[in-house]
Amino acid sequence: MNQNSHNYESCIKVAIDNAKKRINLLDDSDKNCILEEYKEWIKDGLSNHTVLLLREDPII
């Protein structure tokens, strides 16, 4: 279980790093819109149960 927890944390860190890189490529006005959206999500509260991980081979 501890190993799975570490894997999830690593995946989330990579996803956040990629999101930051993609946001930095945007124009200032688009960047501000995205950052405001993230602020709203964070203000509403985040928990470990609200993170969605998408797989490359979804079984849905």
SELUMMI-332554 format. One record per residue (C-alpha): residue number from 1; x, y, z. Coordinates in Angstrom, 1 decimal, always signed. Layout:
nr NUM, c1 X, c2 Y, c3 Z
...
***
This chain:
nr 1, c1 +0.0, c2 +0.0, c3 +0.0
nr 2, c1 +2.8, c2 +2.4, c3 +0.9
nr 3, c1 +4.4, c2 +1.8, c3 -2.6
nr 4, c1 +1.1, c2 +2.5, c3 -4.3
nr 5, c1 +0.8, c2 +5.7, c3 -2.3
nr 6, c1 +4.3, c2 +6.8, c3 -3.4
nr 7, c1 +3.4, c2 +6.0, c3 -7.0
nr 8, c1 +0.3, c2 +8.1, c3 -6.9
nr 9, c1 +2.2, c2 +11.0, c3 -5.3
nr 10, c1 +4.8, c2 +10.7, c3 -8.1
nr 11, c1 +2.2, c2 +10.7, c3 -10.8
nr 12, c1 +0.4, c2 +13.7, c3 -9.3
nr 13, c1 +3.7, c2 +15.6, c3 -9.0
nr 14, c1 +4.5, c2 +14.9, c3 -12.7
nr 15, c1 +0.9, c2 +16.0, c3 -13.7
nr 16, c1 +1.3, c2 +19.3, c3 -11.7
nr 17, c1 +4.7, c2 +20.0, c3 -13.2
nr 18, c1 +3.4, c2 +19.4, c3 -16.7
nr 19, c1 +0.4, c2 +21.6, c3 -16.0
nr 20, c1 +2.7, c2 +24.4, c3 -14.9
nr 21, c1 +4.8, c2 +24.1, c3 -18.0
nr 22, c1 +1.8, c2 +24.2, c3 -20.2
nr 23, c1 +0.3, c2 +27.2, c3 -18.4
nr 24, c1 +3.6, c2 +29.1, c3 -18.8
nr 25, c1 +3.4, c2 +28.6, c3 -22.6
nr 26, c1 +0.1, c2 +30.6, c3 -22.7
nr 27, c1 -0.4, c2 +34.3, c3 -23.4
nr 28, c1 -0.8, c2 +36.4, c3 -20.3
nr 29, c1 -4.6, c2 +36.7, c3 -20.5
nr 30, c1 -5.1, c2 +33.0, c3 -21.1
nr 31, c1 -2.6, c2 +32.2, c3 -18.3
nr 32, c1 -4.5, c2 +34.5, c3 -15.9
nr 33, c1 -7.8, c2 +32.8, c3 -16.8
nr 34, c1 -6.4, c2 +29.3, c3 -16.1
nr 35, c1 -4.8, c2 +30.4, c3 -12.8
nr 36, c1 -8.1, c2 +32.0, c3 -11.7
nr 37, c1 -9.8, c2 +28.7, c3 -12.4
nr 38, c1 -7.3, c2 +26.8, c3 -10.3
nr 39, c1 -7.7, c2 +29.3, c3 -7.5
nr 40, c1 -11.5, c2 +28.6, c3 -7.5
nr 41, c1 -10.9, c2 +24.8, c3 -7.3
nr 42, c1 -8.4, c2 +25.2, c3 -4.5
nr 43, c1 -10.6, c2 +27.7, c3 -2.6
nr 44, c1 -13.5, c2 +25.2, c3 -2.8
nr 45, c1 -11.2, c2 +22.7, c3 -1.0
nr 46, c1 -9.2, c2 +19.8, c3 -2.3
nr 47, c1 -8.7, c2 +16.5, c3 -0.6
nr 48, c1 -7.0, c2 +13.2, c3 -1.6
nr 49, c1 -10.4, c2 +11.9, c3 -2.7
nr 50, c1 -11.0, c2 +14.6, c3 -5.3
nr 51, c1 -7.9, c2 +13.9, c3 -7.5
nr 52, c1 -8.8, c2 +12.2, c3 -10.8
nr 53, c1 -6.1, c2 +10.1, c3 -12.3
nr 54, c1 -6.6, c2 +9.1, c3 -16.0
nr 55, c1 -4.9, c2 +6.0, c3 -17.4
nr 56, c1 -3.6, c2 +5.6, c3 -20.9
nr 57, c1 -5.6, c2 +2.5, c3 -21.2
nr 58, c1 -8.9, c2 +3.4, c3 -19.6
nr 59, c1 -11.2, c2 +0.5, c3 -18.8
nr 60, c1 -14.3, c2 +2.6, c3 -18.9
***
